[in-house]
Amino acid sequence: RKYITYPTTNLTMKKSGLLLLASCSSSSAFQQVVNSNRLQNGNVPLSGNRIPQTVRYMQPSSIEISDDVKGRSRRLGNQAEKSFKSSSGDKRVPRTELLAATLDSVEDIDNTVASLLGRFEIPTPGPNTVEAATKVLSASLLITGNTVGSSMFVLPDAVGGVGLMNGSALFIGLYLYNLISGFLLADVAIKLHESSECEVPASFKDFADAAMKSEAAGNAIGAASLLINSCFLAFGISHAGHLVANTLPGFGLEPTMVAAGFATILAIASFTQTNHGLEKIANVAVMVLFSSFASLLLPSLANVADPMGTLLAPGTNPEGFGPAASAAIPLILSSLTYQNIVPSITKLLDFDRTKSSVAIALGSFLPVAVYIAWCFAALGGGLDNSTTSGAGGAAFTAFSASALIGSCVACIMSLAEEYESIISSAFSSDQYCSVKDKFSIPAVTMAVAPPAAVVLATGCSDLTCALHFCGAFVTPFLYGLLPIMLFQTITKKDGEIASSPSLMSTILAGGAVGFIGQEIIHDISQMIA
């Protein structure tokens, strides 16, 4: 018995499959691969175009394949059989149908599918399974709390412009887009952690400094991350001031003063609690969010007069679908953003790829369901009818408050991570080896003070334009183009062979360019008009 091991696909042929050998006996690509190996047991080299006598007349038998390439080997066998039949029917047809290009194309497709499905390996049940599942669920709720925020209050108008059916399709498409981005960022964090004994990447500036080895790139990426998270935090602080002032009208509270007090409470909690303590606060906010949302949503759905009419209603934007989509996509993309907390999620889950992937997929899908149901209830008129009652008003207040708290806490964690990186790089040469479980007072102050100052300077006005700007320009760069550059850089750094852009990278790059391009075209058309 002789064995041939194909080094690229780990395909081992037992007793030498006759069909595969016959179809490849004249293939130079096959000879180049096999000539570098020797047959086991017999130690017979393959030279030129000759098949050794001991191998040439073997009878066909089974092919032993490892579990992860069963599907690939089955397709290769079918292609080889077709090639053998074709060459047997026509002597003029050369026996070289199983080309290296075929193997490459099959491998590219399999690698793309395996890169997605391989993240969700089900662990073997054991005594720590429940604890691990609880930890993953906790991290998922942290992502949900970071995603669901005050931005949802402006979504019904944006979705109504394109119609609920088209808006739901936009939600699903942008969820998948952000999911690919989150997976790549998680891989970057994990690879950076695995490539160093003490390095714990916790911010995008750390990613650029460690992966790209460029101080200028790190500063630019850190500035973009600070900008987008500061915009979200300012938007949340502003809406918190209006929420409290409108909920307690008898006290005569000024929204600006309430916003300042809310920012102060968040700052004190952020530097007195550990990272896990802040995670628990965000999880409690998410639990209150879902419980109040359920008590608010069920009556609202029952009060929708025409469910099918609401779902199939056309867009209300008088300019048509194009301008309505241009206005809705940046707001939806901003509302679904959670990638700012992916480094913290991988750290909380001990840089485990499977746990991080499950937490990202689950934690980012729950806001999509919440947003679609929220828009359905609001556009159908059920939300207005439910909030007029006492119980409905209380549920709406609890829902709004929990969404604001969870989102603001997550934004502060991300901002504090960035400022900790800046402080460490400025005052310490060993910036990556010190693992901190609590944010410093300077980092928290720098994270909260600028957004709060913007809110006070604008008189606690509506900052929806800030979300639109982030979704149109900053988000496509920071969470679309940047993950591709970081992933490719860290992959080359690890010594992996460079390959053509993958399907995931192509989707991210095309989406980012498309988002920025459509916003530029929309702005130019408005200026001309």
N, C-alpha and C positions, 0 to 999 in steps of 0.2 A: 504494500500500500504506500502510495506516494501522496504528499500533500503540497498544495500550492497556496500560499497566503498572499492575497492581494493587499498591498500595504495601505491603500487609500481608504478602502471600504471595510477592511478587516474581514474579508470574505474568504473562508477556507473551503476548498473543494476536496472532498474525500473520494478516493479512487479516480480522480480526474474526470469531471463530467465531460463526456465525449462530444456533446453538442456544443458546449462552450469552447472546447479546445478546437473543434473543427472550424467553427466560425471565426476563431481568432488566430488560426495557425499561420496566416500570412500577414497579420496586422503588426505593423512596425511599432505602434504604440504599446501593444501587449508585450512584444518582445523586449522593448526598452524597460518595461516594468519588471518582467520576470527575469531578465538577464542579470539584474542586480541581486537576485535571491538564489538560493539553492534549495532543491527539493529535500525535504526532511527525510530522515531514515536512509534514503539512497544517496543523498548528497551529490546529485547529478546536476551539473550546470546546463542551462539552455543557452546555446550560442547560435548566432545567425538566424536562419529560418528553419532550423531542424528541431524537431521534437524528439527527445531521446527514445530509443527503442523500448525501454522499459515502461515508458509512459504512453507511447503512441497507440499501442494496441490494447490498452486497458478497456474493460467493459464499462459502460456508463452506469453510474450508481447515484446515490443520494448526495446532496450537498449540505454540509453542516454549516449553519449560520448562527451567529449570535442573535439574541432576542431583539436588539435594537435595530437590526438591518433585515429582519424577515421580509417586510414589505418590499424593500429595495431589491433583494435578491430574487424575489418572485417575479418582479418586472424584468429584471435582467435575464432570467431564465426564459421568459416568454419571448423577449426580443432575440435571444440567441437561437431559440427553436425556429422562429420565423426566418432568420438568416440562413440556418442550415437547410431548411426546406427550399428556400429560394436558390441557394447555391447547388443543391442536388438536382433541381429541375433544369437548370441552365448552366452548362459548363463554362460559359463565357462570363458569368457573373463572379467576380472575385469574392472570396470568403473573408470580407473585412467589414461586415455590416455593423458589428458591435464596436463602434468607434469610441475614442476617448471623449469626444464631444457629447455623445449620448450619456456616458457615465457622469460627466460634469453637470449636465442639465438635470439629471435625476438627483444628483447629490445636492445641487442648489435648492431644488424644491423640498427635498427631505430635510435639509438643514433649516430652511425657513419654518417648516411645520414643527420640526423638533425643538427649535428655539422657543416656540410658544408653548407647545404641549409639554415639553420637558420640564417646565417650571412648576407644574402642578402634580408632581409625584406624590401619591398618597403614602404617608409614612406608615410603618408597621405599628399596629396598636401595641401600646405598652403602658407602664405605670405613669409616664410623663405625657401621655397623649392629651389628656384633658387639660393639663396645665399649659401645654403648647398651644392647643386650640384656643384657650382663654386669652393667651397672650396675643395671638394673631387677631382675634376678634377685637381686643382692646385697641390694637394698632389700627385696625380697620375703622373703628369708631373715631379715632383721632383724625384720620383722613377725612371722614365724613364731616366731622365738626369743623375742620379747616375749610372744607369746600362749601358747605351750606352756610350762607351768611346773609347779610342785609342786601346783597345784590339781587337776591331772588325777588325782592319787592318791585323791581323794575322790569322783570322778565315778562309778565303777562302782556304788557303793551308791545314789547319787542316781538314776542311770538305771535300776537294777534295781527301784526302787520303782514306776516307771511302765511298765516293760517295755522291752526293747531296741528294738522296732519304734517305739513311741511316742517313746522317747528319741531315736532317729535323726531322726524328724520334727521334734522340738524343736530339734535341732542345726541342721538345714537352715534352718528358719524363723528362728532367731536369727542364723544366718550372714547371711541376706539382710537382716535388720533392721540388723545392724551394718555391712553393706556400704553401705547407703544413708547411714547416719550418717557413715561414713568418707569417702564421696564428697562430702557436703556440707561436712565440715570441710576437706577438701583444697581445695574451691572457695573457701572463706573465706580460707585461707592464700594461695592463688594470687592472688585478687582484691586482698587487702591488699598483697601484694608488687607487683602491677602498678599499683596506685594511688599508689605512692610511689617516689621515686628510690632510697631507701636502706633502707626499712623491711623488715625480715626477721622476720615473726612466727614465734615458736618456742614459744609457750606459750599456754594458754587465757587467762591474764591479759592477754597482749599482744593477743589477739583482742578481748577485751572493751574494753580501753583504746582500741584503734585503731578498732574498729567502732562500739561503743555510746557512746563518749565519756563513760563513767561510771566514776568511781573506785570507787564502791560495788559496782557490778556486777562490775568487774574483781577486786576483793578477794574477793567471794563465789565467783566462778568459780575463782579461783586456790586458794582454800581447799578447794573440793570436789575439784579435781584433785590437790592435795597429799594429801588424805585418802585417796582411792582408791588412789593409787600407793604411799603409805606402808603401807597395809594389805597390798598385794600383796608389797611388799618385806619386811615383817616376817614374812609367811607363808613366803616363800622362805628367809629367813635361819634361821628356826626349823627348817624341814625339812632344811636343809643340816646343821645341828648334829646332828640325829638320824641323818641318813644316814651321816655320817662315823663317829659313835660306834657305830652298828650294824655298819658295814662292817669296822671295826677293833676288835673287842671285846677283843682281848688287850692293848691299850694302856691300857685303863681310862680312856678320855677322857670328860669330862663334856660333854654336848650343849650346855650353856650356854657353856662356854669355847670350844668349837669354833665355835659361832655367832658369838661375838665376834671370833674370828680370821678367820672367813670375811668378816664385814662390814669388817674392817680391810683385808684384801687387796683387796676390791672398791673401797674408798675410794681406796687408793693407786693402783690401776690407772685409776680414773676421772679423777683430776686430773693424772696424768702422761702419759696417752695423748690424742691428738687425737680428734675425733669420728669420723673415718674409721678410726682405730686401734681405737676401741671397737666400731665396726661390724664390723671384721674379727674381733675376739674373739667377738662374737655369732654371726657367720657360721660360724666354726670350731665353736662349740658346737652350732649347728644341724646342721652336717654330721655331727658325732659323734652327735647325737641321732638322725638318720635312719638312719645306718648301724647303730648299736646297736639301734634299734627294729626294723629289718628282721631282724637276726640273732635278736632276741628274739621278734618277732611270728610269723615263719614256723613255728618249732617250736610256739609256743603255739597257733596256728590248727590245726596238725596234731593237737594233743593235745585239742582240743575234741571231746568224745565225741558230742554231738548238735548239729550246727550249726543245723539247722532248728528244733529244739526250743528252742535258746537264742534264736534270732531271734524266734520267735513266742511265747515264754513270756510269760504275763501278769505284771503288776506284783506285787511282793511286799509292798507296803505294805498292812497290814490295814485301814487307814481308807479305802481306795479311791483312785481316780485323782486326784480333786480335791486332797486333801491332799498326795499324792505329787508332783503337778505343782507345787504351791505350794512344796514343798521343793526340787524339782529345778531349776526355771527360774532362780532367782537364782544358783545355783552354776554352771549352764551359761552363763548370760549373763556372769557374772564371768570364767569360764574362757576365753571367746571375745573378751574385751575387748582391743583393740589401739589404740583411737583416741587414746590418750595419746601415741603416737609418730607420729601422722600429720603434725603440723607438721615434725618432724625428717625424715620421709620426703620431703616436698615440697621441703625445703631440700636434701637430698642429691641429689635428681633435678632440681635447678635450676628448681624450680617449673614443671615441664612437666606439663600436665594429663593427657596420654595416658599418659606413663610412670608418673605417680603412680597413675592409675586401675588400670593393669595390675598394678603392684606391690601395691596394696591388695587387689584381687580375688584374685590368686594367693596372696599371703602369708597372707591370712586364711582361705583355703579349705583349705590344707594342714593346719592344726590340726584342722579339722573331721574330715577323713579319719583323722588320727591318733587323735583321741578316740573316734570310733565303733569303730575297729578295736581300740583298747585296751579299751573296755568290753565288746566282744564276746569277746575273749580272756579277760578277767577273769571275766565272768559265766558263760562256758562251762567254767571250770575249767582251761583250757589254760595260763593264766599261772602258776598255782600249781605245775603239774607241770613247767613249763620252768625255773622259777627254782630248783628243788631241785638241778639239776645244776650243776657248776662253771662251764661255759661260759655257761649261762643266768643264773647269779647274777652273773657278771662283766658280761654284756650289760645286765642290769637295773641294776647299779650305774652303768655308763657312761651309760645312758639317763637315769637319775635325775639324775646330776651335770650332764650337759649341759643338761637342761631347766632346772635351777635356775640355772646360770650364765647362760644366755641370757636367761632371764626377768628375773633380778635386774639384769643390765647394762642392759637396755632400760628398766627402771623407774628406775634411777639416772639415766639420760640424760634421761628425762622430768622427774624431780624437779629435777635440776640446771638444766634449762631454766627451770623456774618460779622457782627461787631466783635465778638470774641476772637474770631480769626484775625481781624484787623489789629486788635489790641495785642494779641499774642505775637504777631509778626513784627510789631513795632517795638515791643519791650522784651521779647524772649526769642532766643535763637533755637529753642527746642519746642517749636510751636505745636507739633503734631503728637508728641509723646505724652503730654499731660491730658489725661481723660477727666473732664469735669462733669459732675452730675448736677451742678447748680450754676446758674448764670450769675455773673458779677454785677454789682450795682452800676458801674459805668456802662456796661453793655446794654443793660435794660433801659437805662436813662437815655442812651443814644437811640435805642429802638423806639421808645414811646414819645420822646419830646418832639421830634420834627413833625410827625403826623398830627399830634395834638396842637402844635403851634399853627399848622395850616388850618385846622378846624376853627381855632379861635380867631385867626386873622380873617377868615371868610365869613365869620358870624354864624357858623354851624349851617352853612348853606348846603344845597344838594350838590354832591360831587360825582354824579353819574358820568360826567364827561371824563373824569379820571379813569373810570373803569373802561370806557370806550377806547381811550387812548392806549391803555395797557393791552387790551384785547386786540387792537389793530396793529400795533407795532412792537411793543416790548415782549408780549407773550410769544408770538411766533418766533422771535429770535432766541429768547431765553429758554423756551421749552420745545422749540422745533429744530432750529439749526444747531444750537449749542450741544444738545445730547449726542448728535451725530459726530461732531468734531471731537468731543471728549471720548466717546466710545472708540472711535478709530485711532485716536492718539494712544489711549491706554492699551489697546489691542496690539498695536505695533511695538509699544514699549515692552509688552510681555513676550515678544518674539514670535507671535503668531503670524502666519503667512497672510499677506494682504490679498484681498480678493475684490471682486467687483462689488459695487454697492448692493446691499441686500434689499429685499422688498420693504422691510420696515424703514430703512434709511431713506429709500426713495419716496415713500408715503410722507414721512416727516418733512423732507426737504421740499417736495412739491406742494404740500399743504402750507408750509411757512411762506414760500414765495407767493403762492396764490392769495393768502390772507393779506399780506402786505400790499401786493399789487392791486387787488380789488379795492382796498381802502384808498390807495393813492388815486386810482381812477375815479372813485366816487367823490373824493375831495376836489379833484380838478374839475369834474363835471359840475359840481355845485358852485365853484368859483366862476366858471364860465357862465352858468345860468344867472 
